[in-house]
Amino acid sequence: MDANITAYFEEVFQKIELLKSSDKGEVWLASERSGRSTSANHAAPSACALGTFSQRLVVLKRIALTRLPYRMLKGKDYPLIPRVLYCIEDGDETVVVEEYVQGESLLDRIGRKAYLSEHEAESVLLQLCEGLVPIHAQGIIHRDIKPSNLILQSGCNICLIDFDAARTFKEHSSEDTMYLGTKGYAPPEQFGYGQTDARSDIYSIGVTMRKSLPEEYSGYLAPIFAKCMEIDPNRRYRDVQELRRAVILRRTWAKWGRMALLTLAIASVAAFCFLPRHDVENTLQSIPAAEPKDDAPVVRRPSAAEESTAMPTPEKSADRLAAQSFAPSDAESEQETAAPASSTELSAHDSDMPSVVKQEDINAVESVDAFMEAFKDDPEKLAYWQTRNAVLSTNFNLSEEERLDDMKRIELGNRV
């Protein structure tokens, strides 16, 4: 590099500590000397007009490469990356000065087995997605996202550093011309199998975030990481916006989806149990007819005319339904062949036979409250009718007369 440029940076910045050195260059922690300006003895090139600075910590890089995207990032206030203050290319070398970011690298945290929680991993993942949107929009691909290049600050805020392997996307290029990146984190296309694009950074994000969680982790982020790390770029997320939407969707499902399914199941069971079933005439257990005794006299079956004379004419729908429930069917009438002849024999079986509802008792029940009153000594059945009445009223908007008719038809028309 030109001697004047080198002398200028040595005067403006004081090197403090060598952070990294390789055949690709050096990275220094430096401080900006206070009170220096472009009026210094060694004038800087016009591309790096400095002005007056207060003392601050910076990172000074000398990179043995050119045509890096640092010049496109210079002066941009992107929250995900440190601000690039200066960038000068001279010959086959690039000098970059950027803000110093204080914090612990994700690699150091993983090294001491302090893995991220699921919530922290989700936060870091969403920050990467949101922060890379404007960078990818400029066509800049980082190509070296890995734990050592992610700095964790207070509050789990993340900063992405080191664009030394970055490149700009070329629409008509078939593959990258420089094969840079870290094996294990870089996708296959980054090593001569195709041109890298935003999906290449997504691959590296998947590997990095998976390594930041314990090996046994199998939560809702696991399938997202798996899709990020697909070998075929076409099977990955198309861009970081789609990746971000997938994270939010799976997080919402993990939080509320199971609860919604449980609520739906409970509602289905409740509907099955309490909704009226109009296709069933009688919900009470049928009682078998008593077997006739050998010495019991045969009771003559009344004729149709006698039955019609003895049966009063129903005046209400409830009376008509109740009267129909008392009229035996042909099959039942053929089975009724004998009955006790005397009151003495009848009393011996009173405790075993259910009482028959009289017509006047049915007529007396003219409200739902009166119907409920008949079951005050049977709490279990009273609770059932209260629940059924509430369901008929709330879900089906039936009037009191319709609800009473429904309950009479089922209960009073047969046995109390």
Summary of the structure (lengths in Angstrom):
residues: 416
radius of gyration: 43.4
end to end distance: 106.2
largest distance: 137.6
contacts: 1121
relative contact order: 0.07
helix: 44%
strand: 13%
